[in-house]
Amino acid sequence: MGLSTHVLDTMHGTPAAGMAAELHATGDAAGPTLVKRFVLNADGRNPDGPLFDTASLKTGTYRLVFDVAAYFRSRGVALPDPPFLDRVTLDFGIAHADQHYHVPLLVSPWSYATYRGS
């Protein structure tokens, strides 16, 4: 099943449709490597299926970066300059590449939470 993400906008009680995000591989000594950029679909999920399918998911460390401030500004939210949360970065590890890893983000302009989902 691979790797997937889902973002919920807790300020508006909706999926974070249209939020830009990036996935990086971080285990290389040379530093993080951009794997892909994407925009969340209408359900707040990564578009076009998993970020990695089971065959291409490898053990290691990864980073998801979500453009939170740009998303909330696009929704008409007046944010301070600089915003309290600009880009939310989630670093996580894949220990078992044969399992599904789902990384949800619950976010408002002032707080966020994440966990390993199912």
C-alpha positions in Angstrom: 0.0 0.0 0.0 3.0 2.3 0.3 3.0 5.9 1.7 0.1 8.4 1.7 -0.9 11.7 3.4 -4.1 13.5 4.2 -4.5 17.1 5.6 -7.5 18.4 7.4 -8.0 22.1 8.0 -9.2 22.2 11.6 -10.0 26.0 11.4 -12.6 25.5 8.7 -13.5 21.8 9.4 -12.7 20.8 5.9 -10.0 18.9 3.9 -7.1 21.2 3.0 -7.8 21.0 -0.8 -5.3 22.9 -2.8 -2.5 22.9 -0.2 1.0 22.5 -1.8 3.3 19.9 -0.3 6.7 18.2 -0.9 8.1 14.8 -0.1 11.9 14.5 0.5 14.1 11.5 1.2 16.4 12.5 4.1 18.7 9.5 4.7 21.5 10.5 2.3 24.6 12.1 3.8 24.4 14.7 1.1 21.2 16.0 2.6 17.5 15.9 1.7 16.5 15.0 -1.8 13.2 16.2 -3.3 11.2 13.2 -4.4 8.1 15.1 -5.5 6.0 18.2 -5.2 2.2 17.9 -5.2 -1.0 19.7 -4.5 -3.6 18.1 -2.3 -6.8 17.1 -4.0 -10.4 18.0 -3.1 -10.4 15.5 -0.3 -7.1 16.9 1.1 -5.2 13.8 0.0 -2.1 13.3 -2.2 -3.3 13.1 -5.8 -2.9 10.2 -8.2 -2.6 7.4 -5.6 0.1 6.8 -3.1 3.3 8.9 -2.8 5.1 5.6 -3.0 3.5 2.3 -3.8 4.6 -0.8 -1.9 7.0 -1.8 -4.6 8.9 1.5 -4.5 8.8 2.3 -0.8 12.1 1.8 0.9 13.1 1.8 4.5 14.7 5.1 5.6 13.9 8.6 6.7 11.6 11.0 4.9 10.2 14.5 5.2 6.8 15.9 4.3 6.6 19.7 4.0 3.2 21.4 3.9 2.8 25.1 2.8 0.4 26.0 5.5 0.5 29.8 5.5 0.1 30.0 1.7 -2.9 27.7 2.0 -4.6 29.7 4.8 -3.9 33.0 2.9 -5.6 31.5 -0.2 -8.6 30.8 2.0 -8.8 34.5 3.0 -7.3 34.1 6.5 -5.5 37.2 7.7 -2.2 36.0 9.1 0.5 38.1 10.9 3.8 38.8 9.2 5.6 36.5 9.8 2.9 33.9 10.3 3.1 31.7 13.4 3.2 28.6 11.1 4.5 29.0 7.6 5.7 25.6 6.4 5.0 22.5 8.6 7.8 20.0 8.3 7.2 16.4 9.4 10.3 14.1 9.6 9.5 10.4 9.9 11.0 7.0 9.4 9.9 4.0 7.4 11.1 0.8 9.3 9.0 -1.7 7.4 8.7 -1.0 3.7 6.1 -3.9 3.4 3.6 -2.0 5.5 1.4 0.9 4.7 2.4 4.3 6.2 -0.2 7.0 6.3 0.9 10.4 7.6 -2.1 12.7 8.4 -1.8 16.3 9.3 -4.4 18.2 11.3 -3.7 21.9 11.0 -4.8 25.5 11.7 -2.8 28.7 11.4 -1.8 28.2 15.1 -1.4 24.5 15.7 -0.9 21.1 14.1 -0.9 17.4 15.1 0.2 14.3 13.3 0.3 10.6 13.9 0.9 7.3 12.0 -2.5 6.6 10.5 -3.9 3.5 8.9 
